[in-house]
Amino acid sequence: MEESTPKYQTFVVNSAKYKTLYTKKFETRKKWERPNPFEIRSYIPGTVLKMCVKTGQEVKEGECLLILEAMKMENKIEMPFDGKIKEIHVEEGVKIPKDVIMVTIE
């Protein structure tokens, strides 16, 4: 039976170099990706109660895009900036899991 040699990883914090061992869990984790500001994703699982916009509609910052019911609370999903609705990926009455693209903005 072969023993694998530990593989040390080097990283830098404020110009100081450190060496550490990564666990299997850390090495196989889902890598972080910068969120796309043009995709409105569900931050909690729930049911789409009402769509407040349509495809192609011009929407101002702060206007309601849709209402998502989660844990018996109605969450109003608002437009983060001025833009136009490119595509709607959900329908009223549909249950959606966390991190699903609901609306795409252009």
Sequence and secondary structure as in RCSB ss.txt:
>XXXX:A:sequence
MEESTPKYQTFVVNSAKYKTLYTKKFETRKKWERPNPFEIRSYIPGTVLKMCVKTGQEVKEGECLLILEAMKMEN
KIEMPFDGKIKEIHVEEGVKIPKDVIMVTIE
>XXXX:A:secstr
       EEEEEETTEEEEEE  HHHHTS       TTEEE SS EEEEEE   TT EE TT EEEEEEETTEEE
EEE SSSEEEEEE   TT EE TT EEEEE 
